[in-house]
Amino acid sequence: MPHRAAPADPDRRALVVGPTFLDVVMSGLTHATAPGEEQRVEDCALMPGGAANQAVTLARLGLPTGLCTYLGTDRAGVLVTDMLEAEGVDLSRAERTRRQNVTVSLALDGDRALTTCGEDTAPVPASGWPTPTALVADLGAIRTGREAVSRWRYGPAPTMVFGDTGWDPTGRWSEEDLAPLDLVDVFTPNESEALHYTRTGTAAEAARALAERVPVVVVTCGADGVVACDGEELLTLPALDVPVVDTTGAGDAFTSGLVWAYLHDLGLHPAVSLACVVAAATLGRPGGSLNAPSPAQVAALVRTTPLPEGFSTDFLELIEEYAALSRHEYADRGVVL
């Protein structure tokens, strides 16, 4: 059974918007597979990916979470739907399509190569939907759903908007792509994306430049850690030193940790520290959403892993409260953890 967290707090509801994939992840390759070669590996995993990585992680951390996405009516789509429902993800905003997106991920040397069949599209959020506490979407989805996002963000109970971007295959890295940032509270590009869009030379320079347009910018730098800026403080944290089997979904888990932290009124330093821990918890096995941690697993990782200098553990007491509630929930059901 899924290891979701504590009884969900109905006052904190997240909505994730984006494409979902059936992820087939292979790990343990000794080399890049050549044409005509069959290489057998030691491990593999099958799980919902894409936007589902964030939705599952948020649900496991104890936030009621909905997913606005396309789900296939084919066998792959039925499998993805069943797995998401088992995690407690609300699919009432999902729409059906004929064929499920599928991605094959080959993990090698701490990175991965992806082959995908499908499209990076999602349904447009409707302004009549209930207002979420947090919205997680890329800039393209925020652009197409601008009417709904504006109503939510500037409504009586403002939605906190977490925006992401992606690689620009055209190579233009146009200023127009960043126009939806006027509706974003926390922007989470990776280092390459941030450098390309800002035409700067370092992640710190990029973070400061983007912080002129959005309240909080968090630039993820993979194994080199993270750089964050809220317009005043510039925070640099290294990555946790943990074994890395597969990085699939680690960035999505990082964003989910930020969402959880900010919805629990944590500041920049503990929020980014928690996000680093949540991401690190997914790296030890193949797959993304399959390895999304529970609050108890987050707390255990903090307790047992030497944390780099500069990390804040101000989130630990709160995450342990969630872990305790989760154990009580399972005990009430007669489930032994």
C-alpha positions as a printed Julia matrix, in Angstrom:
337×3 Matrix{Float64}:
   0.0    0.0     0.0
   1.18   3.58   -0.58
   2.9    5.22    2.37
   1.05   8.53    2.31
   1.55  10.9     5.2
  -0.65  12.19    7.96
  -4.38  12.81    7.72
  -4.49  15.56    5.13
  -5.0   19.15    6.19
  -8.04  20.35    4.2
  -6.89  23.95    4.57
  -3.81  23.25    2.41
  -4.64  21.92   -1.05
  -2.25  21.7    -3.98
  -3.02  21.47   -7.7
  -0.37  20.22  -10.13
  -0.81  20.98  -13.83
   1.27  19.26  -16.48
   1.77  16.2   -18.69
   1.91  12.75  -17.13
   3.92   9.8   -18.44
   4.22   6.12  -17.73
   7.9    6.03  -16.78
   9.89   2.88  -17.49
  13.22   3.35  -15.72
  16.24   1.07  -16.24
  19.23   1.41  -13.92
  22.59  -0.27  -13.57
  23.82   0.14  -17.13
  27.56  -0.4   -17.48
  27.74   1.61  -20.72
  25.52   3.3   -23.26
  23.7    0.62  -25.21
  24.79   0.44  -28.84
  22.45  -0.21  -31.82
  21.72  -3.9   -32.14
  22.93  -4.64  -28.59
  20.88  -6.05  -25.73
  22.19  -5.08  -22.32
  20.73  -6.64  -19.2
  20.55  -4.46  -16.1
  20.2   -5.15  -12.4
  17.06  -3.13  -11.69
  14.09  -1.37  -13.25
  10.92   0.37  -12.14
   7.52   1.32  -13.56
   5.6    4.36  -12.27
   3.72   7.57  -13.13
   6.12  10.32  -14.19
   6.13  13.91  -15.38
   3.74  16.08  -13.38
   2.72  12.95  -11.48
   6.12  13.0    -9.74
   5.12  16.22   -7.98
   1.55  15.12   -7.29
   2.6   11.83   -5.7
   5.34  13.46   -3.62
   2.97  16.11   -2.29
   0.35  13.47   -1.47
   2.9   11.33    0.37
   4.0   14.38    2.35
   0.43  14.84    3.54
  -1.0   17.55    1.28
  -4.35  16.93   -0.45
  -3.26  17.1    -4.09
  -5.06  17.21   -7.41
  -3.56  16.58  -10.84
  -4.72  18.39  -13.98
  -3.38  16.22  -16.79
  -4.27  13.89  -19.66
  -4.58  10.19  -18.83
  -4.82   7.56  -21.54
  -7.73   5.18  -21.94
  -5.3    2.52  -23.2
  -3.73  -0.12  -20.94
  -0.79   2.12  -20.08
  -3.2    4.88  -19.08
  -5.28   2.54  -16.94
  -2.12   1.44  -15.15
  -1.07   5.05  -14.49
  -4.57   5.95  -13.29
  -4.67   3.01  -10.89
  -1.29   3.92   -9.41
  -2.26   7.57   -8.94
  -5.56   6.65   -7.31
  -3.71   4.29   -4.95
  -1.57   7.27   -3.87
  -4.68   9.31   -3.07
  -4.14  11.85   -5.86
  -7.37  13.61   -6.84
  -7.96  13.03  -10.58
 -11.22  14.96  -10.9
  -9.35  17.61  -12.96
  -7.77  15.04  -15.28
  -9.08  14.5   -18.8
  -9.05  11.31  -20.83
  -7.15  10.86  -24.06
  -6.71   7.89  -26.35
  -3.06   7.15  -25.68
  -0.91   7.49  -22.57
   2.45   9.27  -22.81
   5.31   6.82  -22.19
   8.97   7.54  -21.35
  11.84   5.08  -21.18
  14.67   6.32  -18.96
  18.14   4.77  -19.03
  20.16   5.69  -15.93
  23.94   5.8   -16.43
  26.81   7.56  -14.62
  24.55   9.64  -12.37
  22.46  10.95  -15.28
  19.86   9.51  -17.62
  18.85   9.39  -21.27
  15.14   9.66  -22.11
  13.08   8.4   -25.02
   9.45   9.55  -25.05
   6.33   8.81  -27.04
   3.69  11.51  -26.4
   3.23  15.23  -25.95
   4.06  17.82  -23.28
   0.5   19.1   -23.02
  -2.06  19.38  -20.24
  -5.67  20.58  -19.94
  -6.23  24.29  -19.38
  -7.29  25.05  -15.78
 -10.77  26.56  -15.54
 -11.38  29.74  -13.55
 -14.49  28.17  -12.02
 -12.52  25.48  -10.23
 -12.05  25.76   -6.45
  -9.04  27.87   -5.48
  -6.0   25.75   -4.56
  -3.62  26.83   -1.81
  -0.69  26.1    -4.11
  -0.45  25.73   -7.88
   2.49  23.88   -9.43
   2.88  24.3   -13.2
   5.36  25.24  -15.9
   5.3   28.67  -17.51
   3.52  27.35  -20.59
   0.61  26.02  -18.54
   0.47  29.26  -16.54
   0.31  31.19  -19.81
  -2.55  29.13  -21.28
  -4.39  29.06  -17.94
  -3.8   32.74  -17.24
  -7.45  33.56  -16.55
  -7.77  30.93  -13.83
  -4.31  31.53  -12.37
  -4.94  35.29  -12.13
  -8.25  34.75  -10.37
  -6.7   32.36   -7.88
  -3.55  34.37   -7.19
  -5.36  37.66   -6.66
  -8.45  36.26   -4.95
  -9.52  36.54   -1.31
  -7.4   33.51   -0.37
  -4.44  33.95   -2.74
  -2.92  30.89   -4.34
   0.86  30.56   -4.09
   2.13  29.81   -7.6
   5.22  27.66   -8.16
   6.47  27.95  -11.73
   8.98  25.92  -13.68
  10.34  26.06  -17.21
  11.93  23.62  -19.61
  14.63  23.3   -22.21
  14.04  25.45  -25.29
  14.71  23.2   -28.31
  14.64  26.24  -30.63
  17.68  27.74  -28.91
  16.11  31.2   -28.86
  15.53  31.46  -25.1
  13.14  34.3   -25.79
  12.21  36.95  -23.23
   8.58  36.27  -24.17
   8.81  32.81  -22.6
   9.23  34.47  -19.19
   6.15  36.69  -19.46
   4.07  34.43  -17.13
   6.52  35.18  -14.31
   4.27  38.07  -13.33
   1.92  35.41  -11.89
   4.64  33.33  -10.19
   5.7   33.43   -6.53
   8.47  30.82   -6.62
  10.39  30.1    -9.84
  12.5   26.91  -10.05
  14.61  26.71  -13.23
  17.65  24.5   -13.44
  21.06  26.08  -13.88
  21.25  25.7   -17.65
  17.78  27.17  -18.17
  18.5   30.08  -15.84
  21.81  30.91  -17.51
  20.33  30.78  -21.0
  17.36  33.01  -20.16
  19.37  35.6   -18.25
  22.52  35.53  -20.42
  24.56  35.49  -17.21
  27.66  33.47  -16.35
  26.84  31.91  -12.97
  23.84  30.5   -11.16
  24.14  33.23   -8.52
  24.05  35.96  -11.15
  21.07  34.29  -12.81
  19.21  33.97   -9.51
  19.72  37.66   -8.71
  18.59  38.69  -12.19
  15.44  36.56  -12.05
  14.68  37.75   -8.49
  14.03  41.18  -10.01
  10.96  39.65  -11.67
   9.64  37.13   -9.15
   9.59  37.04   -5.3
  11.65  33.85   -4.91
  14.0   32.15   -7.38
  15.55  28.75   -6.73
  18.1   27.6    -9.3
  18.85  23.88   -9.07
  22.38  22.85  -10.03
  22.24  19.06   -9.82
  25.17  17.56   -7.93
  26.45  21.1    -7.26
  23.47  21.93   -5.07
  21.19  24.95   -5.31
  21.25  28.75   -5.4
  18.23  30.69   -4.14
  17.39  34.38   -3.96
  14.41  36.26   -2.54
  15.55  39.69   -3.63
  17.48  40.26   -0.41
  19.16  37.03    0.69
  21.27  34.94   -1.68
  21.47  31.37   -0.38
  23.82  28.69   -1.69
  23.57  25.12   -0.45
  25.47  22.01   -1.6
  23.71  18.77   -2.45
  23.49  16.06    0.2
  26.13  13.36   -0.07
  23.97  10.3    -0.72
  24.34   7.33   -3.08
  22.92   8.13   -6.52
  21.32   5.36   -8.55
  18.91   7.4   -10.67
  18.09  11.12  -10.85
  14.7   10.7   -12.55
  12.15  12.95  -10.83
  14.61  14.46   -8.35
  13.88  17.99   -9.55
  10.15  17.4    -9.19
  10.66  16.08   -5.66
  12.71  19.19   -4.88
   9.86  21.46   -5.99
   7.4   19.44   -3.91
   9.56  19.95   -0.84
   9.5   23.7    -1.47
   5.71  23.67   -1.8
   5.29  21.77    1.47
   7.67  24.11    3.27
   6.11  27.35    2.07
   2.59  26.14    2.77
   3.75  25.52    6.33
   5.12  29.07    6.63
   8.8   28.14    6.58
  11.28  30.72    5.32
  13.74  30.53    2.43
  16.58  28.77    4.28
  14.59  25.9     5.87
  12.4   25.6     2.74
  15.37  25.07    0.43
  17.05  22.76    2.95
  13.95  20.59    3.18
  13.61  20.53   -0.61
  17.19  19.26   -0.88
  16.43  16.44    1.55
  13.21  15.43   -0.23
  15.09  15.31   -3.55
  17.97  13.32   -2.05
  15.52  10.74   -0.7
  14.56   9.75   -4.26
  18.07   9.08   -5.56
  18.9    5.68   -4.06
  16.64   3.56   -6.27
  15.47   3.73   -9.89
  12.43   5.87  -10.56
  10.87   9.15   -9.5
   7.4    9.02   -7.92
   7.98   5.44   -6.79
  10.62   6.74   -4.37
   8.8    9.84   -3.12
   9.41   9.91    0.64
   6.98   9.98    3.52
   7.54  12.46    6.37
   9.05   9.64    8.44
  11.57   8.89    5.68
  12.48  12.57    5.37
  13.06  12.79    9.13
  15.08   9.57    9.14
  17.33  10.81    6.34
  18.03  14.02    8.24
  18.79  12.09   11.43
  21.15   9.6     9.79
  22.92  11.64    7.1
  25.7   14.14    7.81
  24.27  17.42    6.54
  26.51  19.87    4.69
  27.51  23.06    6.43
  24.84  25.73    6.16
  21.82  23.45    6.15
  18.84  24.44    8.29
  16.85  21.79   10.13
  14.15  24.19   11.31
  11.64  22.02    9.43
  12.51  18.84   11.33
  10.13  19.2    14.29
   7.21  19.89   11.96
   7.98  17.02    9.59
   8.3   14.68   12.59
   4.84  15.78   13.75
   3.5   14.67   10.37
   5.39  11.4    10.69
   3.85  10.75   14.12
   0.36  11.47   12.83
   0.97   9.11    9.95
   1.94   6.3    12.32
  -1.2    6.89   14.36
  -3.34   6.83   11.22
  -1.96   3.45   10.23
  -2.27   2.12   13.77
  -5.95   3.04   13.76
  -6.34   0.88   10.67
  -4.48  -2.02   12.27
  -1.58  -1.69    9.82
   1.91  -2.54   11.07
   4.62  -0.3     9.61
